[in-house]
C-alpha cells in the first residue's frame, strides 16, 4: 500500500524550484520561501509560470516524484515523470478487461450515484428544517429517484452503455437540485447548470478547480500501483485523456470535491469577490482564493473516514490509492469484484 505523502502546490508566479541537497527549495525573487525534504514528496503541482531546475526534474524522475504543470486556471498542461514502473502483467490484464468491463463499470456507477445521493441526504439532515418547503421537496424527490436508479444499476445486466445512461440520468438529477445545497447570500454564487472549458460562473469555476486536483491524485494513484491511467472502463478511450483516472474519481467527486466546495461557500470562506470574470466569459478564482482552496483541500485530505470494504479508517487523501490498489487486485484475480467506496 502506498503511504499518504504530501503534494506541494506552487501558485506564486515566478517561483523558482530547485534541488538543494535532499530537499526541494522554493525561491521567489531569490528569497527562500519553502524547503521540503524529497523523501516526503509524492508529487509537485505547479500553476502558471514556474521555473524548474534540471537537477530537480532529474531527481524527481529518479525518485518517482511526479511533476504536474497546470495553467493559471488549473487546466492540465503537461506531466513530468520517470520510467513507468507498472507491472506488465497487470497492464495486460487491464487491457483485456477494458472491452468487457461491465462489472467494474457497475461498481463505479453505483459508488458515484450513492455518494451523490449521500450529499443530498446529508444536506437534508443538517439543515432541511431551515429550507423552504419547495427546496426540501425537490431534494427529497431527487433522492428518491436516485435511489431507484441505484437499484436499477445494481440489478441490471443491460451492458455498459445502459450503465453510462443511468450514470448520466443520476448526474442530471443531482445537478438539477445543486442550487438548493448552497446557502450563501451572494447572488453571484448561485448555481444554474454545469459548465466547463471554460466555467461560466463562480461555482463551476470552484468545482472545475477541485476536479483538476482530484484528477491529479487519481492519476498518481493509478500509476503508483502499476495501472495505465489512459485506459479506462466507464470513460471511453480518447488521445490525451486519463480515462482510468477519471473513472476512479467518479465515486470520489461528490464527497471530496463537491462537499468541500459547498463547505467553503456555505461557511462564507469564499464570497463573490473571490472570483473574477475574464473577457471571454470564463470565471476564475483569484490568486488568494486559489491558495485558500488549496489549503482547504490539503486539510480535507487529512480527514479520516471508515473504509466500508476494508473496515479500517483511512484519510480521504489515501482513498484514491486504496481504490486503485483494489482495482489492481481485482484485475489480477485476487478479488472477485471491484468494491466501490461509499461515503457516509
C-alpha positions in Angstrom: 0.0 0.0 0.0 1.3 3.4 -0.9 1.6 5.6 2.1 -0.1 9.0 2.1 2.6 11.5 1.1 2.5 15.3 0.6 1.7 17.1 -2.6 3.4 20.5 -2.9 1.2 23.1 -4.8 3.1 26.1 -6.2 0.9 29.0 -7.1 3.1 32.1 -6.9 4.2 33.2 -10.4 7.9 33.3 -11.0 8.7 30.8 -8.2 12.0 29.0 -8.8 12.0 25.4 -7.7 15.4 23.7 -7.4 17.1 20.8 -5.7 19.3 21.6 -2.8 20.8 18.5 -1.2 18.0 16.1 -0.3 15.3 18.9 -0.4 13.1 20.8 -2.8 13.8 24.5 -2.4 11.3 27.2 -3.5 12.6 30.7 -4.0 10.8 33.9 -5.1 13.0 36.8 -6.2 16.0 35.0 -4.8 14.4 34.7 -1.3 13.7 31.2 0.1 10.0 30.6 0.7 9.9 26.9 1.4 12.0 23.8 1.8 10.6 20.3 1.7 12.6 17.0 2.1 12.3 15.0 -1.1 11.6 11.8 0.8 8.3 13.4 2.0 7.1 14.2 -1.5 4.7 12.2 -3.8 4.2 15.0 -6.3 4.6 18.6 -7.2 1.8 20.6 -8.9 2.8 23.9 -10.4 0.3 26.6 -11.5 1.3 29.1 -14.2 4.8 30.2 -15.0 7.0 28.3 -12.5 10.8 27.7 -13.0 12.1 24.2 -12.6 15.8 23.4 -12.4 17.1 20.4 -14.5 18.6 18.9 -11.3 15.2 19.0 -9.6 13.5 17.4 -12.6 16.1 14.7 -12.7 15.9 13.8 -9.0 12.1 13.8 -9.1 12.1 11.4 -12.1 14.6 9.2 -10.4 12.6 9.1 -7.1 9.2 8.6 -8.7 8.0 12.1 -7.8 5.6 13.3 -10.4 5.6 17.0 -11.5 2.3 18.2 -13.0 2.2 21.5 -14.8 -1.2 23.4 -14.9 -2.0 26.8 -16.3 -3.3 29.6 -14.1 -6.8 28.4 -14.4 -5.9 24.9 -13.2 -6.1 23.3 -16.6 -3.7 20.4 -17.2 -0.8 21.2 -19.5 1.9 18.6 -19.0 3.3 15.9 -16.7 6.9 15.1 -16.0 7.7 11.6 -14.7 10.4 9.0 -14.8 10.2 5.5 -16.3 6.9 3.7 -15.9 7.2 1.1 -13.0 3.9 -0.7 -13.8 3.7 -4.4 -13.8 3.4 -5.5 -17.4 1.1 -8.5 -16.5 -1.2 -6.2 -14.6 -1.5 -3.8 -17.6 -2.1 -6.7 -20.0 -5.0 -7.8 -17.7 -6.3 -4.2 -17.7 -6.2 -4.0 -21.5 -8.0 -7.4 -21.8 -10.8 -6.4 -19.4 -11.3 -2.9 -20.9 -13.6 -4.0 -23.6 -15.8 -6.2 -21.4 -15.8 -4.3 -18.1 -19.5 -4.2 -17.3 -19.0 -5.4 -13.7 -16.3 -2.8 -13.0 -18.4 0.0 -14.6 -21.4 -1.1 -12.5 -19.4 -0.8 -9.3 -18.1 2.7 -10.3 -21.5 4.0 -11.2 -23.1 2.6 -8.0 -20.4 4.3 -6.0 -20.9 7.6 -7.8 -24.7 7.6 -7.5 -24.7 6.5 -3.9 -22.3 9.2 -2.9 -24.1 12.0 -4.8 -27.3 10.9 -3.0 -25.4 10.9 0.3 -24.5 14.6 -0.2 -28.2 15.4 -0.7 -29.3 13.3 2.3 -26.6 15.0 4.5 -27.9 18.4 3.5 -31.5 17.4 4.3 -30.4 16.0 7.7 -28.2 19.0 8.6 -30.4 21.9 7.6 -33.5 20.6 5.9 -35.7 22.2 8.6 -34.4 25.6 7.6 -35.1 25.1 3.9 -38.1 26.4 2.0 -40.7 23.7 1.5 -40.2 23.6 -2.3 -36.5 23.2 -1.9 -36.8 20.4 0.6 -39.4 18.6 -1.6 -37.1 18.9 -4.6 -34.2 17.4 -2.8 -36.4 14.6 -1.4 -37.7 13.8 -4.9 -34.2 13.7 -6.4 -33.0 11.5 -3.6 -35.9 9.0 -4.1 -35.4 9.0 -7.8 -31.6 8.4 -7.4 -32.3 5.5 -5.1 -34.4 3.9 -7.8 -31.7 4.4 -10.4 -29.2 2.9 -7.9 -31.3 -0.2 -7.6 -31.7 -0.5 -11.4 -27.9 -0.3 -11.8 -27.4 -2.9 -9.1 -29.8 -5.4 -10.7 -29.4 -4.7 -14.5 -27.4 -6.7 -16.9 -28.0 -4.5 -20.0 -24.4 -3.6 -20.8 -22.0 -0.7 -20.3 -23.9 1.8 -22.5 -27.1 1.4 -20.3 -24.9 1.9 -17.2 -23.5 5.1 -18.7 -27.0 6.2 -19.3 -28.0 5.6 -15.7 -25.0 7.5 -14.5 -25.9 10.5 -16.7 -29.5 10.4 -15.5 -28.5 10.5 -11.9 -25.9 13.2 -12.5 -28.7 15.4 -14.2 -30.9 14.9 -11.1 -28.1 15.8 -8.8 -27.1 19.0 -10.5 -30.7 20.0 -11.1 -31.1 20.4 -7.3 -27.5 21.5 -6.6 -28.5 25.1 -6.0 -30.7 24.1 -3.1 -27.5 22.9 -1.3 -26.0 26.4 -1.5 -26.6 28.7 1.5 -24.5 31.7 0.5 -26.3 35.1 0.4 -24.3 36.2 -2.7 -26.4 36.1 -5.8 -23.2 35.5 -7.8 -22.7 32.2 -6.1 -26.0 30.7 -7.2 -26.0 27.5 -9.4 -27.7 27.2 -12.7 -26.1 24.4 -14.7 -22.7 22.6 -15.1 -20.4 24.4 -17.5 -16.7 23.8 -18.2 -14.0 24.6 -20.7 -14.4 27.3 -19.6 -16.5 27.5 -16.4 -19.0 30.3 -16.8 -19.9 31.1 -13.2 -18.2 31.0 -9.8 -19.4 27.6 -8.5 -18.4 25.9 -11.8 -15.0 27.6 -11.5 -14.6 26.2 -8.0 -15.8 22.7 -8.9 -13.6 22.6 -12.0 -10.5 23.6 -10.0 -11.2 20.9 -7.3 -11.9 18.3 -10.0 -8.5 19.1 -11.5 -6.8 18.5 -8.2 -8.7 15.2 -7.7 -7.9 14.0 -11.2 -4.2 14.6 -10.5 -4.4 12.5 -7.3 -6.3 9.7 -9.0 -3.9 9.6 -11.9 -1.0 9.4 -9.5 -2.8 6.6 -7.7 -3.2 4.6 -10.9 0.4 4.9 -11.7 1.5 4.1 -8.2 0.0 0.6 -8.4 1.1 0.0 -12.0 -2.1 0.7 -13.8 -2.3 2.6 -17.1 -4.2 5.8 -16.4 -5.2 6.2 -20.0 -7.2 3.0 -20.4 -10.5 3.2 -18.6 -13.8 1.3 -18.3 -16.5 3.9 -17.8 -14.9 6.6 -19.8 -14.1 5.8 -23.4 -10.6 5.9 -24.7 -9.5 9.3 -26.2 -6.0 10.5 -27.0 -4.7 12.6 -24.1 -7.5 11.6 -21.7 -6.6 9.9 -18.5 -9.7 7.7 -18.7 -8.9 5.4 -15.8 -8.1 8.3 -13.5 -11.5 9.8 -14.5 -13.2 6.5 -13.7 -11.5 6.4 -10.3 -12.5 9.9 -9.4 -16.2 9.5 -10.3 -17.2 7.9 -6.9 -15.0 10.5 -5.1 -16.3 13.7 -6.8 -19.3 14.3 -4.5 -17.7 13.5 -1.1 -14.3 15.1 -1.7 -14.8 17.9 -4.2 -18.5 18.8 -4.1 -18.7 18.7 -0.3 -15.6 20.9 0.1 -17.0 23.4 -2.5 -20.3 23.6 -0.6 -18.5 23.9 2.7 -16.3 26.8 1.6 -19.3 28.7 0.1 -21.8 28.0 2.8 -19.4 28.9 5.6 -18.7 32.2 3.6 -15.0 31.4 3.4 -15.4 32.2 -0.3 -17.5 35.2 -1.4 -18.4 36.7 -4.8 -15.3 38.9 -4.7 -13.1 35.8 -4.7 -13.9 35.2 -8.4 -13.1 37.2 -11.5 -14.6 37.2 -14.9 -12.4 37.2 -18.0 -13.1 38.9 -21.3 -14.2 35.7 -23.0 -16.8 35.0 -20.3 -14.7 32.5 -18.3 -14.8 32.8 -14.5 -11.7 32.1 -12.4 -10.7 32.1 -8.8 -8.5 34.9 -7.7 -4.9 34.1 -6.6 -5.7 34.5 -2.9 -8.9 32.4 -3.2 -7.0 29.7 -5.0 -4.5 29.5 -2.2 -7.4 29.3 0.3 -8.9 26.4 -1.7 -5.6 24.5 -1.9 -5.1 24.8 1.9 -8.7 23.6 2.5 -8.1 20.7 0.0 -5.0 19.5 1.9 -6.8 19.7 5.2 -9.8 17.8 3.7 -7.4 15.0 2.6 -6.3 14.6 6.2 -9.8 13.8 7.5 -10.4 10.2 8.2 -13.4 8.0 7.3 -14.2 4.3 7.7 -13.5 2.4 4.5 -16.5 0.2 4.2 -14.7 -2.7 2.5 -11.5 -2.7 4.5 -13.3 -1.9 7.7 -10.5 0.5 8.7 -10.3 4.2 9.0 -8.2 6.0 6.3 -7.6 9.6 5.4 -9.5 11.0 2.4 -6.2 11.6 0.7 -5.4 7.9 0.8 -8.7 6.7 -0.7 -7.7 7.1 -4.4 -4.6 4.9 -3.7 -6.7 2.3 -1.8 -9.3 2.1 -4.6 -6.6 1.9 -7.3 -4.9 -0.9 -5.3 -8.2 -2.8 -5.0 -8.9 -2.4 -8.7 -5.5 -3.8 -9.4 -6.2 -6.8 -7.1 -9.4 -7.4 -8.9 -7.7 -7.4 -12.3 -5.1 -9.8 -11.0 -7.9 -12.1 -9.8 -7.3 -11.6 -6.1 -10.7 -10.0 -5.6 -13.9 -11.3 -7.2 -15.2 -7.8 -7.8 -14.1 -4.2 -7.6 -15.5 -2.7 -4.3 -16.6 0.9 -4.7 -16.0 3.4 -1.9 -19.3 4.5 -0.3 -19.3 7.8 1.8 -21.4 8.1 4.8 
